[in-house]
Amino acid sequence: MGYARKVGWVTAGLVIGAGACYCIYRLTRGRKQNKEKMAEGGSGDVDDVGDCPGPRYNDWSDDDDDNSENKGIVWYPPWARIGTEAGTRARARARARATRARRAVQKRASPNSDDTILSPQELQKVLCLVEMSEKPYILEAALIALGNNAAYAFNRDIIRDLGGLPIVAKILNTRDPIVKEKALIVLNNLSVNAENQRRLKIYMNQVCDDTITSRLNSSVQLAGLRLLTNMTVTNEYQHMLANSISDFFRLFSAGNEETKFQVLKLLLNLAENPAMSRELLRAQVPSSLGSLFNKKENKEVILKLLVIFENINDNFKWQENEPTQNQFSEGSLFSFLKEFQACADKILGIESHHDFLVKVKVGKFMAKLAEHMFPKSQE
């Protein structure tokens, strides 16, 4: 009987320990997150000192007071039944443990919780947490602290000099989507720096593959698109995405409005580079691309897509490449644009779209495209 009782206590201890770990994990995952404002990729230039216009990330909630702490998800043991005195005490102890764990994670990730900017010594400690810890809630908190500090230009150089780039990039191999998203956010903030971009280029293929294969419209996919957009602000690394342009068009066609806008920013960076015009025209586009030009589609989406088409049309040297135009396969963007006469009214909505500006833009683009694809000498 004594031996069985000892075994029972050991089993109960293991259950409680596992429950506590699950409690901390769910509590950290359930924390309230502010809406993250991403740096605009667009056509801006990368500043050598790492400055970039636009708001930066700040998803570390500042409402961690005693009232909000009790609103988190708390794991209660099976015997903590509501309505019993023992259950009430057990639930109170569970809440206290969760509160202590939450404060401990915040304190370890940001020793000076009152300050938003960490010193180099504190950044080194946070990087050590990221490198050594395998607990998702600690990694998430530490990466949030790094992401907030990487929003400042001077900290981007410090984090790089501390060896932070490969440490954070290693987290991209994790299977936890929340931790992976936070790592992409950190890298995105760090990438607004010429030297950091030079060192981060070795991870572009991995980020690109993960972004394309991630769940459609997921936070991981959006974070990956934002990082790739920042990495393609200059023309230096755009060629690394040449084989993935077809996948980006697929994401654009299938994604929601937020995904569409983010893909458009990436494609606009590529379209402004004359060297990428042929790769864009060679890319396979889904047959549903034409259906985006209708009354229901967001006006801004159509206008931005037209800007991309106009840039490709202006940058591609049609006369020099005329002998090789038959090399573009069926289903490519080139073929889609070539059939403009048949789809101008029906697909592009030149008459059916309700917005006058869209009609004018489509008309001007079609006239300009006709001059290049069908010069008068060939008519």
Residue pairs with C-beta under 8 A, 6 or more apart in sequence:
15 77
16 77
19 75
19 77
20 75
20 97
20 101
22 75
23 74
23 75
23 94
23 97
23 98
23 101
24 98
24 101
24 102
24 105
24 135
24 137
25 135
25 136
25 137
26 73
26 75
27 72
27 73
27 74
27 98
27 101
27 102
27 137
28 102
28 105
28 136
28 137
28 140
28 141
29 73
29 136
29 137
29 140
29 178
30 72
30 73
31 61
31 72
31 102
32 61
32 63
32 68
32 71
33 59
33 61
34 58
34 59
34 60
34 61
35 59
36 57
36 58
36 59
36 185
37 54
37 55
37 56
37 57
37 58
38 57
38 188
38 226
39 52
39 54
39 55
39 56
39 188
39 189
39 192
39 226
39 230
40 52
40 53
40 54
40 265
41 226
41 229
41 230
41 232
41 233
41 265
41 266
41 269
42 229
42 233
42 265
42 268
42 269
43 233
43 268
43 269
43 272
44 52
44 53
44 233
45 233
45 234
46 52
46 192
46 193
46 194
46 197
46 233
46 234
47 153
47 192
47 193
47 194
48 193
48 194
48 195
49 153
49 193
50 153
50 154
50 156
50 157
50 192
50 193
50 194
50 196
51 153
51 192
52 192
52 230
56 151
56 189
57 147
57 148
57 150
57 151
57 185
57 188
57 189
58 148
58 151
59 144
59 147
59 148
59 185
60 110
60 144
60 145
60 148
61 68
64 102
64 106
66 99
69 98
69 99
69 102
69 103
70 95
70 99
72 98
72 102
74 91
74 94
74 95
74 98
75 94
75 98
76 90
76 91
76 94
77 90
77 94
79 86
79 87
79 90
80 86
80 87
80 88
80 90
80 91
80 94
81 87
82 88
82 91
101 137
105 137
105 138
105 141
106 113
106 141
107 113
108 125
108 129
108 138
108 141
108 142
109 126
109 129
109 138
109 141
109 142
109 144
109 145
110 118
110 122
110 126
110 145
111 118
111 122
111 125
112 118
112 119
112 122
116 148
116 149
117 149
117 152
117 155
118 126
118 145
118 149
118 155
120 158
120 162
123 146
123 149
123 155
123 158
123 159
123 162
123 164
124 162
126 142
126 145
126 146
127 146
127 159
127 162
127 163
127 164
127 167
129 138
129 139
129 142
130 139
130 142
130 143
130 146
130 167
130 168
130 171
131 167
131 170
133 139
133 142
136 176
136 178
136 179
139 171
139 174
139 176
139 179
139 182
140 178
140 179
140 182
143 168
143 171
143 179
143 182
143 183
143 185
143 186
144 182
146 159
146 164
146 168
146 186
147 182
147 185
147 186
147 189
149 155
149 159
150 156
150 159
150 186
150 189
150 190
151 189
153 193
156 189
156 190
156 192
156 193
156 196
157 193
157 195
159 165
159 190
160 190
160 193
160 195
160 196
160 199
164 190
165 187
165 190
165 196
165 199
165 200
168 183
168 186
168 187
168 190
169 183
169 187
169 200
169 203
171 179
171 180
171 182
171 183
172 180
172 183
172 184
172 203
172 206
172 207
172 210
174 180
174 183
177 218
177 219
177 220
178 219
180 210
180 220
181 219
181 220
181 223
184 207
184 220
184 223
184 224
184 226
184 227
185 223
187 200
187 203
187 207
187 227
188 223
188 226
188 227
188 230
190 196
190 200
191 197
191 200
191 227
191 230
191 231
192 230
197 230
197 231
197 234
197 236
197 237
200 231
201 231
201 237
201 240
204 228
204 231
204 237
204 240
204 241
205 240
207 224
207 227
207 228
208 224
208 228
208 240
208 241
208 244
210 220
210 224
211 220
211 221
211 224
211 225
211 228
212 244
212 247
212 248
212 251
214 220
214 221
214 224
215 221
216 251
216 254
216 255
216 259
217 255
217 256
217 258
217 259
221 251
221 259
222 258
222 259
222 262
225 251
225 259
225 262
225 263
225 265
225 266
226 262
228 241
228 266
229 262
229 265
229 266
229 269
231 237
232 238
232 241
232 266
232 269
232 270
233 269
235 273
235 275
235 276
238 269
238 270
238 273
238 275
238 276
239 275
239 276
239 279
241 248
241 270
242 276
242 279
245 267
245 270
245 279
245 280
245 283
246 283
246 284
246 285
248 263
248 266
248 267
249 263
249 267
249 283
249 284
249 285
249 286
249 289
249 333
250 286
251 259
251 263
252 259
252 260
252 263
252 264
252 267
252 289
253 285
253 286
253 288
253 289
253 292
254 286
254 288
255 263
257 298
257 301
260 298
260 301
261 300
261 301
261 304
264 301
264 304
264 305
264 308
267 280
267 308
268 304
268 307
268 308
268 311
270 276
270 279
270 280
271 277
271 280
271 307
271 308
271 309
271 311
271 312
271 315
272 311
272 315
273 315
274 315
274 316
277 312
277 315
277 316
278 316
278 321
280 312
280 333
281 312
281 316
281 328
281 332
281 333
281 334
281 337
282 328
282 329
282 332
282 333
282 334
283 332
283 333
284 329
284 331
284 332
284 333
285 331
285 332
285 333
285 336
287 331
289 336
290 336
290 343
290 347
290 348
291 347
292 301
292 302
292 305
293 302
293 347
293 348
293 349
293 353
293 362
294 349
294 352
294 353
295 349
295 352
295 353
295 354
299 355
299 357
299 358
302 353
302 358
302 361
303 357
303 358
303 361
306 361
306 362
306 365
309 337
309 365
309 369
310 365
310 368
312 333
313 337
313 365
313 368
313 369
313 372
316 372
318 372
318 373
325 334
328 334
328 335
329 335
337 369
337 373
338 373
340 348
340 366
340 369
340 370
340 373
341 370
344 350
344 362
344 366
345 351
345 352
348 362
348 366
349 358
349 359
349 362
350 359
350 362
350 363
350 366
351 359
353 359
353 362
